[in-house]
Amino acid sequence: MTDPNFHITTPRLYLSHLIASNDAHCDFIVHLYNTPEFVASIGGTPTSITTTAAARQYIENRFQAEHSKNGYGTYLVSLQPNSPGISSNNSFSEVLKECTPIGTVSLTRGLGEDAYKAPDVGFAIIPELNGKGYATEAARVLIDYARENLGVDAVFGFFAKGNARSRRVVEKLGFEDRGVRSLKCFGGAASEVWAFPGMDADLEVYGL
């Protein structure tokens, strides 16, 4: 079961689990996944996640399954509240109710035969808050957490060719450009491939 009190803290943000039973989490996913920017980032085809029920099922069947299999997956990104933070009298799930959700950040490998041997870092921030460094801040702390606590020593950054916003984020994270490849996880579409420093020069060892 997903721990509602799990969280990772940055100077401005909280990263936490998306809880399928939390209507606010489900409704936020519906909002985020139907913004024009998000739809464009997944190839331009509108998402099927258009209702609270659909988002709940997606969280259960995709996000929670990824966490169960890999120990990591997709996380909710929220702005810390202006009020005092966590204290001995407040559980994190209570504090989170006062926070503003602004996006998601993820480390994902996939669940089926197309899964790679190293995760891809992903991020999506609501359009009105793009350009403030939130994606970079969230991605950096998640990668650090996974390296220090989960034994993750290799991370990719995959995104559609020409996606300047994603390129800026992975550049800030220190990733290295490994060229353009046709990726099975994106239906064979031409995608930019960036890799965390120190990864093997032969990307076939990771399943690419």
Backbone as JSON Lines, residues from 0, in Angstrom:
{"i":0,"aa":"M","n":[0.84,-1.2,0.0],"ca":[0.0,0.0,0.0],"c":[0.88,1.25,0.0]}
{"i":1,"aa":"T","n":[0.49,2.25,-0.79],"ca":[1.25,3.49,-0.88],"c":[1.16,4.27,0.42]}
{"i":2,"aa":"D","n":[2.3,4.71,0.93],"ca":[2.35,5.43,2.2],"c":[1.97,6.89,1.99]}
{"i":3,"aa":"P","n":[0.84,7.35,2.55],"ca":[0.42,8.74,2.35],"c":[1.31,9.75,3.05]}
{"i":4,"aa":"N","n":[2.17,9.29,3.95],"ca":[3.05,10.2,4.68],"c":[4.48,10.24,4.12]}
{"i":5,"aa":"F","n":[4.74,9.43,3.11],"ca":[6.06,9.48,2.47],"c":[6.21,10.82,1.75]}
{"i":6,"aa":"H","n":[7.39,11.42,1.88],"ca":[7.65,12.65,1.14],"c":[9.15,12.92,1.06]}
{"i":7,"aa":"I","n":[9.52,13.66,0.02],"ca":[10.88,14.16,-0.16],"c":[10.77,15.67,-0.21]}
{"i":8,"aa":"T","n":[11.67,16.35,0.48],"ca":[11.58,17.8,0.62],"c":[12.7,18.49,-0.15]}
{"i":9,"aa":"T","n":[12.36,19.58,-0.81],"ca":[13.33,20.47,-1.43],"c":[13.11,21.85,-0.8]}
{"i":10,"aa":"P","n":[13.92,22.84,-1.14],"ca":[13.7,24.17,-0.55],"c":[12.3,24.74,-0.78]}
{"i":11,"aa":"R","n":[11.68,24.38,-1.92],"ca":[10.37,24.95,-2.23],"c":[9.25,23.93,-2.38]}
{"i":12,"aa":"L","n":[9.6,22.65,-2.46],"ca":[8.64,21.65,-2.89],"c":[8.56,20.45,-1.95]}
{"i":13,"aa":"Y","n":[7.45,19.72,-2.11],"ca":[7.32,18.38,-1.55],"c":[7.08,17.42,-2.71]}
{"i":14,"aa":"L","n":[7.74,16.27,-2.68],"ca":[7.43,15.17,-3.57],"c":[6.76,14.11,-2.73]}
{"i":15,"aa":"S","n":[5.63,13.59,-3.19],"ca":[4.89,12.61,-2.41],"c":[4.18,11.64,-3.35]}
{"i":16,"aa":"H","n":[3.62,10.58,-2.77],"ca":[2.9,9.61,-3.57],"c":[1.55,10.16,-4.0]}
{"i":17,"aa":"L","n":[1.12,9.76,-5.17],"ca":[-0.25,10.01,-5.61],"c":[-1.12,8.91,-5.03]}
{"i":18,"aa":"I","n":[-2.17,9.3,-4.35],"ca":[-3.05,8.36,-3.66],"c":[-4.35,8.2,-4.44]}
{"i":19,"aa":"A","n":[-4.64,6.99,-4.87],"ca":[-5.81,6.76,-5.72],"c":[-7.12,7.11,-5.03]}
{"i":20,"aa":"S","n":[-7.17,6.95,-3.72],"ca":[-8.41,7.23,-2.98],"c":[-8.6,8.72,-2.7]}
{"i":21,"aa":"N","n":[-7.61,9.54,-3.05],"ca":[-7.67,10.98,-2.82],"c":[-8.23,11.66,-4.07]}
{"i":22,"aa":"D","n":[-9.47,12.14,-3.98],"ca":[-10.1,12.77,-5.14],"c":[-9.32,13.98,-5.64]}
{"i":23,"aa":"A","n":[-8.71,14.73,-4.73],"ca":[-7.95,15.91,-5.13],"c":[-6.76,15.51,-6.0]}
{"i":24,"aa":"H","n":[-6.11,14.41,-5.67],"ca":[-5.0,13.92,-6.48],"c":[-5.49,13.5,-7.86]}
{"i":25,"aa":"C","n":[-6.59,12.77,-7.88],"ca":[-7.14,12.32,-9.16],"c":[-7.55,13.49,-10.03]}
{"i":26,"aa":"D","n":[-8.22,14.47,-9.44],"ca":[-8.66,15.64,-10.21],"c":[-7.48,16.44,-10.73]}
{"i":27,"aa":"F","n":[-6.4,16.49,-9.96],"ca":[-5.23,17.22,-10.44],"c":[-4.61,16.52,-11.65]}
{"i":28,"aa":"I","n":[-4.56,15.19,-11.63],"ca":[-4.02,14.46,-12.78],"c":[-4.87,14.72,-14.02]}
{"i":29,"aa":"V","n":[-6.19,14.76,-13.85],"ca":[-7.07,15.08,-14.99],"c":[-6.71,16.46,-15.55]}
{"i":30,"aa":"H","n":[-6.55,17.43,-14.67],"ca":[-6.21,18.79,-15.1],"c":[-4.86,18.82,-15.81]}
{"i":31,"aa":"L","n":[-3.84,18.25,-15.19],"ca":[-2.48,18.29,-15.74],"c":[-2.4,17.58,-17.08]}
{"i":32,"aa":"Y","n":[-2.99,16.4,-17.16],"ca":[-2.86,15.57,-18.36],"c":[-3.68,16.07,-19.54]}
{"i":33,"aa":"N","n":[-4.52,17.05,-19.31],"ca":[-5.31,17.6,-20.41],"c":[-4.93,19.03,-20.78]}
{"i":34,"aa":"T","n":[-3.82,19.51,-20.24],"ca":[-3.31,20.81,-20.69],"c":[-2.71,20.64,-22.08]}
{"i":35,"aa":"P","n":[-2.81,21.65,-22.93],"ca":[-2.23,21.55,-24.27],"c":[-0.75,21.2,-24.25]}
{"i":36,"aa":"E","n":[-0.03,21.72,-23.28],"ca":[1.4,21.46,-23.19],"c":[1.69,19.98,-22.91]}
{"i":37,"aa":"F","n":[0.9,19.39,-22.02],"ca":[1.12,17.97,-21.72],"c":[0.77,17.11,-22.92]}
{"i":38,"aa":"V","n":[-0.36,17.4,-23.55],"ca":[-0.78,16.63,-24.72],"c":[0.29,16.72,-25.81]}
{"i":39,"aa":"A","n":[0.85,17.91,-26.02],"ca":[1.91,18.07,-27.02],"c":[3.13,17.23,-26.67]}
{"i":40,"aa":"S","n":[3.43,17.12,-25.36],"ca":[4.63,16.4,-24.93],"c":[4.51,14.89,-25.14]}
{"i":41,"aa":"I","n":[3.29,14.38,-25.29],"ca":[3.1,12.95,-25.51],"c":[2.74,12.64,-26.96]}
{"i":42,"aa":"G","n":[3.03,13.59,-27.83],"ca":[2.85,13.34,-29.26],"c":[1.63,13.98,-29.89]}
{"i":43,"aa":"G","n":[0.82,14.68,-29.08],"ca":[-0.31,15.39,-29.63],"c":[-1.63,14.66,-29.59]}
{"i":44,"aa":"T","n":[-1.62,13.4,-29.19],"ca":[-2.86,12.64,-29.09],"c":[-3.48,12.87,-27.71]}
{"i":45,"aa":"P","n":[-4.72,13.35,-27.64],"ca":[-5.34,13.62,-26.34],"c":[-5.36,12.39,-25.44]}
{"i":46,"aa":"T","n":[-5.17,12.6,-24.17],"ca":[-5.19,11.52,-23.2],"c":[-6.62,11.03,-22.96]}
{"i":47,"aa":"S","n":[-6.73,9.8,-22.52],"ca":[-8.05,9.25,-22.18],"c":[-8.41,9.52,-20.73]}
{"i":48,"aa":"I","n":[-7.5,10.16,-20.0],"ca":[-7.74,10.42,-18.58],"c":[-8.48,11.74,-18.44]}
{"i":49,"aa":"T","n":[-9.79,11.67,-18.55],"ca":[-10.62,12.88,-18.56],"c":[-11.61,12.95,-17.41]}
{"i":50,"aa":"T","n":[-11.63,11.94,-16.56],"ca":[-12.54,11.93,-15.41],"c":[-11.8,11.52,-14.15]}
{"i":51,"aa":"T","n":[-12.39,11.83,-13.01],"ca":[-11.81,11.42,-11.73],"c":[-11.64,9.91,-11.67]}
{"i":52,"aa":"A","n":[-12.65,9.18,-12.14],"ca":[-12.6,7.72,-12.11],"c":[-11.47,7.18,-12.99]}
{"i":53,"aa":"A","n":[-11.28,7.79,-14.15],"ca":[-10.21,7.34,-15.05],"c":[-8.84,7.59,-14.43]}
{"i":54,"aa":"A","n":[-8.69,8.74,-13.78],"ca":[-7.42,9.05,-13.12],"c":[-7.17,8.1,-11.95]}
{"i":55,"aa":"R","n":[-8.21,7.78,-11.22],"ca":[-8.06,6.86,-10.09],"c":[-7.57,5.5,-10.58]}
{"i":56,"aa":"Q","n":[-8.17,5.02,-11.65],"ca":[-7.76,3.74,-12.21],"c":[-6.33,3.78,-12.71]}
{"i":57,"aa":"Y","n":[-5.94,4.9,-13.32],"ca":[-4.58,5.05,-13.84],"c":[-3.56,5.05,-12.71]}
{"i":58,"aa":"I","n":[-3.87,5.76,-11.64],"ca":[-2.98,5.78,-10.48],"c":[-2.81,4.37,-9.91]}
{"i":59,"aa":"E","n":[-3.91,3.64,-9.82],"ca":[-3.86,2.29,-9.27],"c":[-3.11,1.32,-10.19]}
{"i":60,"aa":"N","n":[-3.46,1.36,-11.47],"ca":[-2.95,0.35,-12.4],"c":[-1.57,0.66,-12.96]}
{"i":61,"aa":"R","n":[-1.2,1.93,-12.99],"ca":[0.1,2.3,-13.56],"c":[1.06,2.78,-12.49]}
{"i":62,"aa":"F","n":[0.72,3.87,-11.81],"ca":[1.65,4.45,-10.85],"c":[1.97,3.5,-9.71]}
{"i":63,"aa":"Q","n":[0.94,2.93,-9.09],"ca":[1.18,2.05,-7.95],"c":[1.88,0.76,-8.38]}
{"i":64,"aa":"A","n":[1.57,0.28,-9.59],"ca":[2.23,-0.92,-10.09],"c":[3.72,-0.68,-10.31]}
{"i":65,"aa":"E","n":[4.06,0.51,-10.81],"ca":[5.48,0.85,-11.02],"c":[6.23,0.9,-9.7]}
{"i":66,"aa":"H","n":[5.62,1.52,-8.7],"ca":[6.26,1.59,-7.38],"c":[6.45,0.19,-6.8]}
{"i":67,"aa":"S","n":[5.46,-0.66,-6.97],"ca":[5.55,-2.01,-6.42],"c":[6.65,-2.81,-7.1]}
{"i":68,"aa":"K","n":[6.81,-2.62,-8.41],"ca":[7.8,-3.39,-9.16],"c":[9.22,-2.87,-8.98]}
{"i":69,"aa":"N","n":[9.38,-1.54,-9.04],"ca":[10.72,-0.96,-9.1],"c":[11.18,-0.25,-7.82]}
{"i":70,"aa":"G","n":[10.24,0.09,-6.95],"ca":[10.6,0.85,-5.76],"c":[10.59,2.35,-6.0]}
{"i":71,"aa":"Y","n":[10.26,2.75,-7.21],"ca":[10.15,4.17,-7.56],"c":[9.15,4.28,-8.71]}
{"i":72,"aa":"G","n":[8.77,5.51,-9.04],"ca":[7.79,5.7,-10.1],"c":[7.45,7.17,-10.26]}
{"i":73,"aa":"T","n":[6.16,7.48,-10.25],"ca":[5.69,8.84,-10.45],"c":[5.27,9.45,-9.11]}
{"i":74,"aa":"Y","n":[5.63,10.71,-8.91],"ca":[5.37,11.41,-7.65],"c":[4.64,12.73,-7.92]}
{"i":75,"aa":"L","n":[3.81,13.1,-6.99],"ca":[3.15,14.4,-7.02],"c":[4.13,15.46,-6.56]}
{"i":76,"aa":"V","n":[4.17,16.58,-7.27],"ca":[5.01,17.72,-6.88],"c":[4.1,18.83,-6.38]}
{"i":77,"aa":"S","n":[4.34,19.31,-5.17],"ca":[3.5,20.34,-4.56],"c":[4.36,21.47,-4.01]}
{"i":78,"aa":"L","n":[3.84,22.69,-4.1],"ca":[4.49,23.82,-3.45],"c":[4.29,23.73,-1.96]}
{"i":79,"aa":"Q","n":[5.33,23.97,-1.2],"ca":[5.19,23.99,0.25],"c":[4.26,25.14,0.66]}
{"i":80,"aa":"P","n":[3.46,24.93,1.7],"ca":[2.54,25.98,2.15],"c":[3.28,27.11,2.84]}
{"i":81,"aa":"N","n":[2.65,28.26,2.89],"ca":[3.24,29.41,3.58],"c":[3.18,29.25,5.09]}
{"i":82,"aa":"S","n":[2.22,28.44,5.55],"ca":[2.09,28.2,6.99],"c":[3.22,27.29,7.45]}
{"i":83,"aa":"P","n":[3.47,27.21,8.77],"ca":[4.54,26.35,9.28],"c":[4.41,24.92,8.75]}
{"i":84,"aa":"G","n":[5.53,24.28,8.52],"ca":[5.54,22.96,7.92],"c":[5.24,21.85,8.91]}
{"i":85,"aa":"I","n":[5.85,20.71,8.66],"ca":[5.56,19.53,9.46],"c":[6.05,19.72,10.88]}
{"i":86,"aa":"S","n":[5.2,19.37,11.82],"ca":[5.58,19.4,13.23],"c":[5.2,18.07,13.85]}
{"i":87,"aa":"S","n":[5.5,17.93,15.11],"ca":[5.19,16.67,15.79],"c":[3.69,16.45,15.89]}
{"i":88,"aa":"N","n":[2.92,17.49,15.69],"ca":[1.47,17.38,15.81],"c":[0.78,17.23,14.47]}
{"i":89,"aa":"N","n":[1.54,17.26,13.38],"ca":[0.95,17.18,12.06],"c":[1.56,16.03,11.27]}
{"i":90,"aa":"S","n":[0.72,15.14,10.75],"ca":[1.21,14.15,9.81],"c":[1.42,14.83,8.47]}
{"i":91,"aa":"F","n":[2.26,14.25,7.64],"ca":[2.5,14.88,6.34],"c":[1.22,14.92,5.51]}
{"i":92,"aa":"S","n":[0.4,13.89,5.61],"ca":[-0.84,13.87,4.83],"c":[-1.74,15.04,5.2]}
{"i":93,"aa":"E","n":[-1.66,15.5,6.45],"ca":[-2.42,16.68,6.87],"c":[-1.81,17.95,6.3]}
{"i":94,"aa":"V","n":[-0.48,18.03,6.33],"ca":[0.21,19.2,5.78],"c":[-0.05,19.31,4.28]}
{"i":95,"aa":"L","n":[-0.08,18.17,3.6],"ca":[-0.24,18.17,2.15],"c":[-1.56,18.8,1.72]}
{"i":96,"aa":"K","n":[-2.56,18.73,2.58],"ca":[-3.85,19.34,2.26],"c":[-3.73,20.86,2.09]}
{"i":97,"aa":"E","n":[-2.71,21.46,2.71],"ca":[-2.5,22.91,2.62],"c":[-1.56,23.28,1.47]}
{"i":98,"aa":"C","n":[-1.06,22.28,0.76],"ca":[-0.12,22.52,-0.33],"c":[-0.83,22.65,-1.67]}
{"i":99,"aa":"T","n":[-0.17,23.29,-2.61],"ca":[-0.7,23.45,-3.96],"c":[-0.01,22.48,-4.91]}
{"i":100,"aa":"P","n":[-0.74,21.53,-5.5],"ca":[-0.11,20.63,-6.46],"c":[0.24,21.38,-7.74]}
{"i":101,"aa":"I","n":[1.44,21.15,-8.27],"ca":[1.86,21.87,-9.47],"c":[2.35,20.96,-10.58]}
{"i":102,"aa":"G","n":[2.49,19.66,-10.31],"ca":[2.97,18.79,-11.38],"c":[3.34,17.41,-10.89]}
{"i":103,"aa":"T","n":[4.06,16.7,-11.72],"ca":[4.56,15.37,-11.36],"c":[6.02,15.26,-11.79]}
{"i":104,"aa":"V","n":[6.73,14.36,-11.13],"ca":[8.1,14.02,-11.52],"c":[8.21,12.51,-11.39]}
{"i":105,"aa":"S","n":[9.0,11.89,-12.24],"ca":[8.99,10.44,-12.25],"c":[10.34,9.83,-12.62]}
{"i":106,"aa":"L","n":[10.52,8.61,-12.17],"ca":[11.56,7.71,-12.65],"c":[10.83,6.45,-13.09]}
{"i":107,"aa":"T","n":[10.81,6.17,-14.37],"ca":[10.03,5.04,-14.87],"c":[10.83,4.21,-15.86]}
{"i":108,"aa":"R","n":[10.6,2.9,-15.8],"ca":[11.26,1.97,-16.72],"c":[10.27,1.28,-17.64]}
{"i":109,"aa":"G","n":[8.98,1.39,-17.32],"ca":[7.97,0.63,-18.04],"c":[7.68,-0.66,-17.3]}
{"i":110,"aa":"L","n":[6.59,-1.33,-17.71],"ca":[6.15,-2.52,-16.99],"c":[6.23,-3.8,-17.81]}
{"i":111,"aa":"G","n":[6.25,-3.69,-19.12],"ca":[6.21,-4.88,-19.97],"c":[7.54,-5.22,-20.59]}
{"i":112,"aa":"E","n":[7.47,-5.84,-21.77],"ca":[8.67,-6.27,-22.48],"c":[9.51,-5.08,-22.95]}
{"i":113,"aa":"D","n":[8.89,-3.92,-23.06],"ca":[9.61,-2.73,-23.54],"c":[10.39,-2.02,-22.44]}
{"i":114,"aa":"A","n":[10.35,-2.56,-21.22],"ca":[11.02,-1.9,-20.1],"c":[12.53,-1.88,-20.31]}
{"i":115,"aa":"Y","n":[13.14,-0.73,-20.0],"ca":[14.59,-0.6,-20.07],"c":[15.2,-0.99,-18.73]}
{"i":116,"aa":"K","n":[16.53,-1.12,-18.71],"ca":[17.22,-1.53,-17.49],"c":[17.62,-0.35,-16.61]}
{"i":117,"aa":"A","n":[17.36,0.86,-17.09],"ca":[17.6,2.07,-16.31],"c":[16.39,2.98,-16.49]}
{"i":118,"aa":"P","n":[15.99,3.7,-15.46],"ca":[14.79,4.54,-15.57],"c":[15.02,5.82,-16.35]}
{"i":119,"aa":"D","n":[13.92,6.34,-16.84],"ca":[13.87,7.63,-17.52],"c":[13.29,8.65,-16.55]}
{"i":120,"aa":"V","n":[13.93,9.81,-16.41],"ca":[13.38,10.85,-15.56],"c":[12.39,11.67,-16.38]}
{"i":121,"aa":"G","n":[11.21,11.87,-15.82],"ca":[10.18,12.64,-16.5],"c":[9.63,13.71,-15.59]}
{"i":122,"aa":"F","n":[9.03,14.73,-16.17],"ca":[8.5,15.84,-15.37],"c":[7.42,16.56,-16.16]}
{"i":123,"aa":"A","n":[6.42,17.03,-15.45],"ca":[5.34,17.81,-16.05],"c":[4.87,18.82,-15.01]}
{"i":124,"aa":"I","n":[4.96,20.08,-15.36],"ca":[4.54,21.17,-14.47],"c":[3.41,21.93,-15.15]}
{"i":125,"aa":"I","n":[2.42,22.38,-14.38],"ca":[1.31,23.12,-14.99],"c":[1.86,24.33,-15.73]}
{"i":126,"aa":"P","n":[1.29,24.64,-16.88],"ca":[1.87,25.66,-17.78],"c":[2.15,27.0,-17.13]}
{"i":127,"aa":"E","n":[1.25,27.45,-16.26],"ca":[1.42,28.78,-15.68],"c":[2.62,28.88,-14.74]}
{"i":128,"aa":"L","n":[3.21,27.75,-14.37],"ca":[4.37,27.77,-13.47],"c":[5.64,27.26,-14.14]}
{"i":129,"aa":"N","n":[5.59,27.06,-15.44],"ca":[6.82,26.69,-16.15],"c":[7.8,27.85,-16.12]}
{"i":130,"aa":"G","n":[9.08,27.52,-16.2],"ca":[10.11,28.55,-16.25],"c":[10.59,29.03,-14.9]}
{"i":131,"aa":"K","n":[10.12,28.41,-13.82],"ca":[10.52,28.82,-12.47],"c":[11.52,27.84,-11.84]}
{"i":132,"aa":"G","n":[11.94,26.85,-12.58],"ca":[12.93,25.91,-12.07],"c":[12.37,24.76,-11.26]}
{"i":133,"aa":"Y","n":[11.04,24.63,-11.22],"ca":[10.45,23.58,-10.39],"c":[10.76,22.18,-10.92]}
{"i":134,"aa":"A","n":[10.72,22.0,-12.24],"ca":[11.0,20.68,-12.81],"c":[12.42,20.24,-12.49]}
{"i":135,"aa":"T","n":[13.37,21.15,-12.64],"ca":[14.77,20.82,-12.34],"c":[14.95,20.5,-10.86]}
{"i":136,"aa":"E","n":[14.34,21.3,-10.01],"ca":[14.46,21.1,-8.56],"c":[13.89,19.75,-8.14]}
{"i":137,"aa":"A","n":[12.73,19.4,-8.68],"ca":[12.09,18.14,-8.33],"c":[12.86,16.95,-8.89]}
{"i":138,"aa":"A","n":[13.3,17.05,-10.14],"ca":[14.03,15.95,-10.76],"c":[15.36,15.69,-10.06]}
{"i":139,"aa":"R","n":[16.05,16.76,-9.71],"ca":[17.36,16.61,-9.05],"c":[17.23,15.88,-7.71]}
{"i":140,"aa":"V","n":[16.26,16.27,-6.9],"ca":[16.14,15.65,-5.58],"c":[15.65,14.2,-5.71]}
{"i":141,"aa":"L","n":[14.82,13.92,-6.71],"ca":[14.37,12.54,-6.89],"c":[15.52,11.64,-7.33]}
{"i":142,"aa":"I","n":[16.33,12.12,-8.25],"ca":[17.5,11.33,-8.69],"c":[18.45,11.11,-7.52]}
{"i":143,"aa":"D","n":[18.7,12.15,-6.74],"ca":[19.58,12.01,-5.57],"c":[19.02,10.99,-4.59]}
{"i":144,"aa":"Y","n":[17.71,11.06,-4.35],"ca":[17.07,10.11,-3.42],"c":[17.22,8.68,-3.95]}
{"i":145,"aa":"A","n":[16.97,8.48,-5.23],"ca":[17.04,7.13,-5.8],"c":[18.46,6.58,-5.78]}
{"i":146,"aa":"R","n":[19.44,7.43,-6.0],"ca":[20.84,6.99,-5.97],"c":[21.27,6.62,-4.55]}
{"i":147,"aa":"E","n":[20.84,7.42,-3.59],"ca":[21.29,7.22,-2.21],"c":[20.52,6.13,-1.48]}
{"i":148,"aa":"N","n":[19.26,5.92,-1.85],"ca":[18.4,5.02,-1.09],"c":[17.92,3.78,-1.84]}
{"i":149,"aa":"L","n":[17.94,3.83,-3.17],"ca":[17.35,2.74,-3.94],"c":[18.34,2.04,-4.85]}
{"i":150,"aa":"G","n":[19.61,2.44,-4.79],"ca":[20.62,1.78,-5.6],"c":[20.57,2.08,-7.08]}
{"i":151,"aa":"V","n":[19.92,3.17,-7.46],"ca":[19.83,3.56,-8.87],"c":[21.11,4.3,-9.25]}
{"i":152,"aa":"D","n":[21.86,3.78,-10.21],"ca":[23.12,4.43,-10.61],"c":[23.13,4.85,-12.07]}
{"i":153,"aa":"A","n":[22.02,4.65,-12.76],"ca":[21.91,5.05,-14.16],"c":[20.52,5.61,-14.41]}
{"i":154,"aa":"V","n":[20.46,6.78,-15.04],"ca":[19.18,7.44,-15.32],"c":[19.24,8.06,-16.71]}
{"i":155,"aa":"F","n":[18.2,7.85,-17.49],"ca":[18.09,8.47,-18.8],"c":[17.17,9.69,-18.76]}
{"i":156,"aa":"G","n":[17.28,10.5,-19.78],"ca":[16.32,11.56,-20.04],"c":[15.86,11.42,-21.47]}
{"i":157,"aa":"F","n":[14.63,10.91,-21.68],"ca":[14.08,10.74,-23.02],"c":[13.02,11.81,-23.27]}
{"i":158,"aa":"F","n":[13.02,12.38,-24.44],"ca":[11.94,13.32,-24.8],"c":[11.93,13.51,-26.31]}
{"i":159,"aa":"A","n":[10.81,14.02,-26.79],"ca":[10.63,14.19,-28.23],"c":[11.71,15.1,-28.81]}
{"i":160,"aa":"K","n":[12.18,14.75,-29.98],"ca":[13.2,15.54,-30.66],"c":[12.75,16.99,-30.79]}
{"i":161,"aa":"G","n":[13.61,17.91,-30.36],"ca":[13.3,19.33,-30.48],"c":[12.57,19.93,-29.3]}
{"i":162,"aa":"N","n":[12.33,19.14,-28.24],"ca":[11.65,19.66,-27.05],"c":[12.64,20.49,-26.24]}
{"i":163,"aa":"A","n":[12.65,21.8,-26.49],"ca":[13.66,22.68,-25.89],"c":[13.52,22.76,-24.37]}
{"i":164,"aa":"R","n":[12.29,22.73,-23.87],"ca":[12.09,22.86,-22.42],"c":[12.7,21.66,-21.68]}
{"i":165,"aa":"S","n":[12.44,20.46,-22.19],"ca":[13.0,19.27,-21.55],"c":[14.52,19.25,-21.68]}
{"i":166,"aa":"R","n":[15.02,19.71,-22.82],"ca":[16.46,19.74,-23.01],"c":[17.13,20.65,-21.98]}
{"i":167,"aa":"R","n":[16.52,21.78,-21.71],"ca":[17.1,22.7,-20.72],"c":[17.17,22.05,-19.35]}
{"i":168,"aa":"V","n":[16.14,21.3,-18.99],"ca":[16.13,20.65,-17.68],"c":[17.25,19.62,-17.58]}
{"i":169,"aa":"V","n":[17.38,18.74,-18.56],"ca":[18.41,17.7,-18.45],"c":[19.82,18.3,-18.53]}
{"i":170,"aa":"E","n":[19.96,19.39,-19.25],"ca":[21.26,20.07,-19.27],"c":[21.6,20.6,-17.89]}
{"i":171,"aa":"K","n":[20.61,21.19,-17.21],"ca":[20.85,21.7,-15.85],"c":[21.16,20.56,-14.88]}
{"i":172,"aa":"L","n":[20.62,19.39,-15.15],"ca":[20.88,18.23,-14.3],"c":[22.25,17.6,-14.57]}
{"i":173,"aa":"G","n":[22.92,18.09,-15.6],"ca":[24.25,17.57,-15.92],"c":[24.26,16.35,-16.82]}
{"i":174,"aa":"F","n":[23.13,16.03,-17.43],"ca":[23.07,14.86,-18.31],"c":[23.89,15.1,-19.58]}
{"i":175,"aa":"E","n":[24.27,14.0,-20.24],"ca":[25.07,14.05,-21.45],"c":[24.23,13.65,-22.66]}
{"i":176,"aa":"D","n":[24.38,14.39,-23.75],"ca":[23.65,14.13,-24.98],"c":[24.18,12.85,-25.64]}
{"i":177,"aa":"R","n":[23.28,11.87,-25.84],"ca":[23.67,10.61,-26.49],"c":[23.01,10.46,-27.87]}
{"i":178,"aa":"G","n":[22.51,11.55,-28.41],"ca":[21.97,11.5,-29.76],"c":[20.48,11.25,-29.82]}
{"i":179,"aa":"V","n":[20.01,10.94,-31.03],"ca":[18.59,10.69,-31.28],"c":[18.4,9.22,-31.65]}
{"i":180,"aa":"R","n":[17.41,8.59,-31.04],"ca":[17.14,7.18,-31.3],"c":[15.64,6.96,-31.44]}
{"i":181,"aa":"S","n":[15.32,5.86,-32.09],"ca":[13.93,5.42,-32.16],"c":[13.67,4.55,-30.94]}
{"i":182,"aa":"L","n":[12.8,5.01,-30.05],"ca":[12.59,4.33,-28.77],"c":[11.29,3.54,-28.78]}
{"i":183,"aa":"K","n":[11.39,2.27,-28.4],"ca":[10.21,1.41,-28.39],"c":[9.17,1.88,-27.39]}
{"i":184,"aa":"C","n":[9.63,2.52,-26.3],"ca":[8.68,2.98,-25.28],"c":[7.84,4.15,-25.77]}
{"i":185,"aa":"F","n":[8.27,4.8,-26.85],"ca":[7.51,5.9,-27.43],"c":[6.97,5.53,-28.81]}
{"i":186,"aa":"G","n":[6.74,4.24,-29.0],"ca":[6.16,3.79,-30.26],"c":[7.09,3.9,-31.45]}
{"i":187,"aa":"G","n":[8.39,3.95,-31.19],"ca":[9.36,4.04,-32.27],"c":[9.63,5.44,-32.76]}
{"i":188,"aa":"A","n":[9.07,6.44,-32.08],"ca":[9.27,7.83,-32.49],"c":[10.71,8.27,-32.24]}
{"i":189,"aa":"A","n":[11.2,9.19,-33.06],"ca":[12.55,9.73,-32.88],"c":[12.6,10.55,-31.6]}
{"i":190,"aa":"S","n":[13.47,10.18,-30.7],"ca":[13.54,10.83,-29.39],"c":[14.98,11.16,-29.04]}
{"i":191,"aa":"E","n":[15.16,12.27,-28.37],"ca":[16.48,12.61,-27.86],"c":[16.79,11.73,-26.65]}
{"i":192,"aa":"V","n":[18.02,11.27,-26.58],"ca":[18.47,10.41,-25.48],"c":[19.6,11.12,-24.75]}
{"i":193,"aa":"W","n":[19.37,11.38,-23.47],"ca":[20.39,11.97,-22.61],"c":[20.65,11.0,-21.47]}
{"i":194,"aa":"A","n":[21.88,10.99,-20.98],"ca":[22.25,10.01,-19.96],"c":[22.99,10.68,-18.81]}
{"i":195,"aa":"F","n":[22.78,10.13,-17.63],"ca":[23.46,10.62,-16.43],"c":[24.96,10.37,-16.59]}
{"i":196,"aa":"P","n":[25.81,11.27,-16.12],"ca":[27.26,11.09,-16.26],"c":[27.73,9.75,-15.67]}
{"i":197,"aa":"G","n":[28.66,9.13,-16.38],"ca":[29.24,7.89,-15.89],"c":[28.59,6.64,-16.42]}
{"i":198,"aa":"M","n":[27.5,6.77,-17.18],"ca":[26.84,5.6,-17.73],"c":[27.66,5.01,-18.87]}
{"i":199,"aa":"D","n":[27.45,3.72,-19.13],"ca":[28.21,3.01,-20.16],"c":[28.05,3.68,-21.52]}
{"i":200,"aa":"A","n":[29.12,3.69,-22.29],"ca":[29.06,4.27,-23.64],"c":[28.16,3.46,-24.55]}
{"i":201,"aa":"D","n":[28.07,2.16,-24.31],"ca":[27.22,1.27,-25.1],"c":[25.84,1.2,-24.45]}
{"i":202,"aa":"L","n":[24.89,1.92,-25.0],"ca":[23.56,1.98,-24.39],"c":[22.77,0.69,-24.54]}
{"i":203,"aa":"E","n":[23.28,-0.25,-25.34],"ca":[22.59,-1.53,-25.47],"c":[22.58,-2.3,-24.16]}
{"i":204,"aa":"V","n":[23.53,-2.01,-23.29],"ca":[23.55,-2.71,-22.0],"c":[22.35,-2.33,-21.15]}
{"i":205,"aa":"Y","n":[21.69,-1.22,-21.5],"ca":[20.49,-0.78,-20.78],"c":[19.21,-1.15,-21.53]}
{"i":206,"aa":"G","n":[19.37,-1.87,-22.63],"ca":[18.2,-2.3,-23.38],"c":[17.8,-1.4,-24.53]}
{"i":207,"aa":"L","n":[18.58,-0.37,-24.82],"ca":[18.27,0.52,-25.92],"c":[18.77,-0.08,-27.24]}
